[in-house]
Amino acid sequence: MTNVGRAESVASGKAVQGGQKGVSGGSVKKPIRIPTLRELPSVAELTAAVRKLPEVRRNLIEQVKAELAAGTYETPQRIDIAVERLIAELYPGL
């Protein structure tokens, strides 16, 4: 096996060099660091983070699903707004 050293690095939480094999142009990606188990958030921290998330608006989801099914969701006005927002995101200050 040729990836034994890499597996050991992943298990130890050390930085792993990504993209070394088969990269065109010879460029190498930045190293990624895999967190150790001690560095991962606890169940209590994850639960607290989930509780901070906004409530799901089921009525809005059901309305959008119904409009999509009926073919009435994509209107020219909504498409124009989406395109304008996309352009603004891709080209800020334009």
Backbone as JSON Lines, residues from 0, in Angstrom:
{"i":0,"aa":"M","n":[0.84,-1.18,0.0],"ca":[0.0,0.0,0.0],"c":[0.88,1.24,0.0]}
{"i":1,"aa":"T","n":[0.53,2.19,-0.84],"ca":[1.36,3.38,-0.94],"c":[0.86,4.54,-0.08]}
{"i":2,"aa":"N","n":[-0.33,4.45,0.48],"ca":[-0.89,5.56,1.25],"c":[-0.81,5.35,2.76]}
{"i":3,"aa":"V","n":[0.09,4.48,3.23],"ca":[0.19,4.2,4.65],"c":[0.56,5.46,5.41]}
{"i":4,"aa":"G","n":[1.54,6.21,4.9],"ca":[1.95,7.45,5.57],"c":[0.81,8.44,5.63]}
{"i":5,"aa":"R","n":[0.04,8.53,4.56],"ca":[-1.1,9.45,4.53],"c":[-2.14,9.03,5.56]}
{"i":6,"aa":"A","n":[-2.43,7.74,5.64],"ca":[-3.42,7.25,6.6],"c":[-2.97,7.57,8.02]}
{"i":7,"aa":"E","n":[-1.68,7.42,8.29],"ca":[-1.17,7.74,9.62],"c":[-1.31,9.22,9.91]}
{"i":8,"aa":"S","n":[-1.08,10.07,8.9],"ca":[-1.22,11.5,9.09],"c":[-2.66,11.89,9.38]}
{"i":9,"aa":"V","n":[-3.6,11.26,8.68],"ca":[-5.01,11.55,8.89],"c":[-5.41,11.14,10.3]}
{"i":10,"aa":"A","n":[-4.98,9.97,10.72],"ca":[-5.35,9.48,12.04],"c":[-4.76,10.34,13.15]}
{"i":11,"aa":"S","n":[-3.61,10.94,12.92],"ca":[-2.96,11.73,13.96],"c":[-3.4,13.18,13.96]}
{"i":12,"aa":"G","n":[-4.17,13.61,12.96],"ca":[-4.62,14.99,12.9],"c":[-3.6,15.93,12.28]}
{"i":13,"aa":"K","n":[-2.55,15.4,11.71],"ca":[-1.53,16.24,11.07],"c":[-2.02,16.72,9.72]}
{"i":14,"aa":"A","n":[-1.38,17.74,9.21],"ca":[-1.74,18.26,7.9],"c":[-1.46,17.21,6.84]}
{"i":15,"aa":"V","n":[-2.36,17.11,5.89],"ca":[-2.23,16.16,4.79],"c":[-2.12,16.95,3.52]}
{"i":16,"aa":"Q","n":[-1.15,16.65,2.71],"ca":[-0.97,17.34,1.43],"c":[-1.95,16.76,0.44]}
{"i":17,"aa":"G","n":[-2.87,17.6,-0.06],"ca":[-3.87,17.11,-1.01],"c":[-3.45,17.42,-2.43]}
{"i":18,"aa":"G","n":[-3.86,16.61,-3.35],"ca":[-3.69,16.89,-4.76],"c":[-2.31,16.68,-5.32]}
{"i":19,"aa":"Q","n":[-1.47,15.84,-4.72],"ca":[-0.12,15.68,-5.24],"c":[-0.08,14.77,-6.45]}
{"i":20,"aa":"K","n":[-0.9,13.74,-6.5],"ca":[-0.85,12.8,-7.61],"c":[-1.83,13.2,-8.69]}
{"i":21,"aa":"G","n":[-1.42,13.14,-9.92],"ca":[-2.3,13.34,-11.04],"c":[-2.78,14.76,-11.26]}
{"i":22,"aa":"V","n":[-2.08,15.73,-10.7],"ca":[-2.48,17.13,-10.88],"c":[-1.84,17.65,-12.15]}
{"i":23,"aa":"S","n":[-2.67,18.19,-13.04],"ca":[-2.11,18.71,-14.27],"c":[-1.41,20.03,-14.0]}
{"i":24,"aa":"G","n":[-0.34,20.28,-14.69],"ca":[0.4,21.51,-14.53],"c":[1.34,21.5,-13.36]}
{"i":25,"aa":"G","n":[1.37,20.44,-12.59],"ca":[2.32,20.33,-11.5],"c":[1.96,21.13,-10.26]}
{"i":26,"aa":"S","n":[0.81,21.79,-10.22],"ca":[0.48,22.58,-9.04],"c":[0.02,21.67,-7.92]}
{"i":27,"aa":"V","n":[0.3,22.06,-6.68],"ca":[-0.08,21.3,-5.51],"c":[-1.02,22.14,-4.67]}
{"i":28,"aa":"K","n":[-2.13,21.55,-4.25],"ca":[-3.09,22.27,-3.42],"c":[-2.5,22.51,-2.03]}
{"i":29,"aa":"K","n":[-3.09,23.47,-1.31],"ca":[-2.65,23.75,0.05],"c":[-2.93,22.54,0.93]}
{"i":30,"aa":"P","n":[-2.12,22.33,1.96],"ca":[-2.38,21.21,2.86],"c":[-3.69,21.42,3.6]}
{"i":31,"aa":"I","n":[-4.39,20.32,3.85],"ca":[-5.6,20.39,4.66],"c":[-5.29,19.77,6.0]}
{"i":32,"aa":"R","n":[-5.95,20.25,7.03],"ca":[-5.71,19.73,8.37],"c":[-6.97,19.04,8.85]}
{"i":33,"aa":"I","n":[-6.84,17.78,9.23],"ca":[-7.95,16.99,9.73],"c":[-7.99,17.15,11.25]}
{"i":34,"aa":"P","n":[-9.12,17.59,11.84],"ca":[-9.16,17.76,13.3],"c":[-9.11,16.42,14.01]}
{"i":35,"aa":"T","n":[-8.55,16.44,15.2],"ca":[-8.54,15.23,16.03],"c":[-9.88,15.11,16.72]}
{"i":36,"aa":"L","n":[-10.15,13.97,17.32],"ca":[-11.42,13.76,18.01],"c":[-11.61,14.76,19.14]}
{"i":37,"aa":"R","n":[-10.56,15.14,19.81],"ca":[-10.65,16.1,20.92],"c":[-11.04,17.49,20.42]}
{"i":38,"aa":"E","n":[-10.75,17.79,19.17],"ca":[-11.05,19.11,18.62],"c":[-12.47,19.22,18.06]}
{"i":39,"aa":"L","n":[-13.12,18.1,17.86],"ca":[-14.48,18.13,17.32],"c":[-15.46,18.63,18.39]}
{"i":40,"aa":"P","n":[-16.53,19.32,17.97],"ca":[-17.48,19.82,18.95],"c":[-18.21,18.7,19.67]}
{"i":41,"aa":"S","n":[-18.61,18.98,20.91],"ca":[-19.34,17.99,21.69],"c":[-20.79,17.94,21.23]}
{"i":42,"aa":"V","n":[-21.5,16.94,21.68],"ca":[-22.93,16.81,21.35],"c":[-23.68,18.03,21.88]}
{"i":43,"aa":"A","n":[-23.33,18.5,23.07],"ca":[-24.0,19.66,23.65],"c":[-23.77,20.91,22.79]}
{"i":44,"aa":"E","n":[-22.55,21.08,22.29],"ca":[-22.26,22.24,21.43],"c":[-23.03,22.16,20.12]}
{"i":45,"aa":"L","n":[-23.1,20.97,19.54],"ca":[-23.85,20.79,18.3],"c":[-25.34,21.02,18.52]}
{"i":46,"aa":"T","n":[-25.86,20.53,19.63],"ca":[-27.28,20.73,19.95],"c":[-27.58,22.21,20.12]}
{"i":47,"aa":"A","n":[-26.72,22.94,20.8],"ca":[-26.91,24.37,20.99],"c":[-26.89,25.1,19.65]}
{"i":48,"aa":"A","n":[-25.99,24.7,18.76],"ca":[-25.91,25.33,17.44],"c":[-27.18,25.06,16.63]}
{"i":49,"aa":"V","n":[-27.71,23.85,16.72],"ca":[-28.94,23.52,16.0],"c":[-30.11,24.33,16.53]}
{"i":50,"aa":"R","n":[-30.15,24.53,17.83],"ca":[-31.26,25.3,18.43],"c":[-31.22,26.76,18.01]}
{"i":51,"aa":"K","n":[-30.07,27.26,17.61],"ca":[-29.95,28.66,17.16],"c":[-30.41,28.85,15.72]}
{"i":52,"aa":"L","n":[-30.59,27.76,14.99],"ca":[-31.02,27.85,13.61],"c":[-32.46,28.37,13.54]}
{"i":53,"aa":"P","n":[-32.78,29.12,12.49],"ca":[-34.16,29.6,12.38],"c":[-35.13,28.44,12.14]}
{"i":54,"aa":"E","n":[-36.37,28.66,12.57],"ca":[-37.4,27.64,12.39],"c":[-37.71,27.46,10.91]}
{"i":55,"aa":"V","n":[-38.0,26.25,10.52],"ca":[-38.36,25.96,9.14],"c":[-39.8,26.42,8.93]}
{"i":56,"aa":"R","n":[-40.01,27.18,7.88],"ca":[-41.35,27.68,7.59],"c":[-42.04,26.68,6.66]}
{"i":57,"aa":"R","n":[-42.67,25.7,7.26],"ca":[-43.31,24.61,6.51],"c":[-44.34,25.13,5.52]}
{"i":58,"aa":"N","n":[-45.1,26.16,5.91],"ca":[-46.13,26.66,5.01],"c":[-45.52,27.23,3.73]}
{"i":59,"aa":"L","n":[-44.38,27.91,3.86],"ca":[-43.72,28.46,2.68],"c":[-43.18,27.33,1.8]}
{"i":60,"aa":"I","n":[-42.61,26.31,2.43],"ca":[-42.08,25.16,1.68],"c":[-43.21,24.48,0.91]}
{"i":61,"aa":"E","n":[-44.34,24.26,1.56],"ca":[-45.48,23.61,0.89],"c":[-46.01,24.47,-0.25]}
{"i":62,"aa":"Q","n":[-46.03,25.8,-0.06],"ca":[-46.49,26.71,-1.12],"c":[-45.58,26.63,-2.34]}
{"i":63,"aa":"V","n":[-44.26,26.64,-2.1],"ca":[-43.3,26.57,-3.21],"c":[-43.41,25.22,-3.91]}
{"i":64,"aa":"K","n":[-43.54,24.14,-3.15],"ca":[-43.69,22.81,-3.76],"c":[-44.93,22.78,-4.67]}
{"i":65,"aa":"A","n":[-46.02,23.34,-4.18],"ca":[-47.26,23.34,-4.97],"c":[-47.09,24.17,-6.24]}
{"i":66,"aa":"E","n":[-46.42,25.33,-6.14],"ca":[-46.2,26.17,-7.32],"c":[-45.28,25.48,-8.33]}
{"i":67,"aa":"L","n":[-44.26,24.8,-7.83],"ca":[-43.36,24.06,-8.72],"c":[-44.12,22.96,-9.44]}
{"i":68,"aa":"A","n":[-44.94,22.23,-8.7],"ca":[-45.71,21.13,-9.3],"c":[-46.7,21.64,-10.35]}
{"i":69,"aa":"A","n":[-47.26,22.83,-10.09],"ca":[-48.24,23.4,-11.02],"c":[-47.58,24.13,-12.18]}
{"i":70,"aa":"G","n":[-46.27,24.33,-12.09],"ca":[-45.56,25.05,-13.15],"c":[-45.73,26.56,-13.1]}
{"i":71,"aa":"T","n":[-46.13,27.07,-11.93],"ca":[-46.36,28.52,-11.81],"c":[-45.3,29.23,-10.99]}
{"i":72,"aa":"Y","n":[-44.28,28.53,-10.53],"ca":[-43.26,29.15,-9.67],"c":[-42.31,30.04,-10.46]}
{"i":73,"aa":"E","n":[-41.84,29.54,-11.59],"ca":[-40.85,30.29,-12.38],"c":[-41.58,31.28,-13.28]}
{"i":74,"aa":"T","n":[-41.64,32.52,-12.81],"ca":[-42.25,33.59,-13.6],"c":[-41.13,34.44,-14.18]}
{"i":75,"aa":"P","n":[-41.38,35.2,-15.23],"ca":[-40.35,36.08,-15.78],"c":[-39.8,37.06,-14.73]}
{"i":76,"aa":"Q","n":[-40.66,37.54,-13.84],"ca":[-40.2,38.46,-12.81],"c":[-39.23,37.78,-11.84]}
{"i":77,"aa":"R","n":[-39.54,36.58,-11.43],"ca":[-38.66,35.85,-10.51],"c":[-37.33,35.51,-11.19]}
{"i":78,"aa":"I","n":[-37.38,35.16,-12.45],"ca":[-36.14,34.85,-13.18],"c":[-35.29,36.11,-13.29]}
{"i":79,"aa":"D","n":[-35.9,37.26,-13.59],"ca":[-35.16,38.53,-13.67],"c":[-34.49,38.84,-12.33]}
{"i":80,"aa":"I","n":[-35.22,38.68,-11.24],"ca":[-34.65,38.95,-9.91],"c":[-33.48,38.02,-9.64]}
{"i":81,"aa":"A","n":[-33.63,36.73,-9.96],"ca":[-32.56,35.76,-9.72],"c":[-31.32,36.1,-10.54]}
{"i":82,"aa":"V","n":[-31.51,36.49,-11.8],"ca":[-30.37,36.85,-12.66],"c":[-29.68,38.1,-12.13]}
{"i":83,"aa":"E","n":[-30.46,39.1,-11.72],"ca":[-29.88,40.32,-11.17],"c":[-29.07,40.03,-9.91]}
{"i":84,"aa":"R","n":[-29.59,39.18,-9.03],"ca":[-28.87,38.82,-7.8],"c":[-27.59,38.04,-8.11]}
{"i":85,"aa":"L","n":[-27.67,37.15,-9.08],"ca":[-26.5,36.38,-9.47],"c":[-25.41,37.28,-10.03]}
{"i":86,"aa":"I","n":[-25.79,38.21,-10.9],"ca":[-24.82,39.15,-11.47],"c":[-24.2,40.01,-10.37]}
{"i":87,"aa":"A","n":[-25.04,40.49,-9.44],"ca":[-24.54,41.31,-8.33],"c":[-23.56,40.53,-7.46]}
{"i":88,"aa":"E","n":[-23.81,39.23,-7.28],"ca":[-22.92,38.41,-6.46],"c":[-21.6,38.13,-7.2]}
{"i":89,"aa":"L","n":[-21.71,37.85,-8.49],"ca":[-20.51,37.53,-9.26],"c":[-19.66,38.75,-9.58]}
{"i":90,"aa":"Y","n":[-20.33,39.9,-9.77],"ca":[-19.64,41.13,-10.17],"c":[-20.03,42.27,-9.23]}
{"i":91,"aa":"P","n":[-19.58,42.24,-7.97],"ca":[-19.96,43.29,-7.03],"c":[-19.48,44.66,-7.54]}
{"i":92,"aa":"G","n":[-20.31,45.66,-7.35],"ca":[-19.96,47.01,-7.77],"c":[-20.23,47.29,-9.23]}
{"i":93,"aa":"L","n":[-20.82,46.36,-9.93],"ca":[-21.1,46.56,-11.36],"c":[-22.28,47.45,-11.56]}
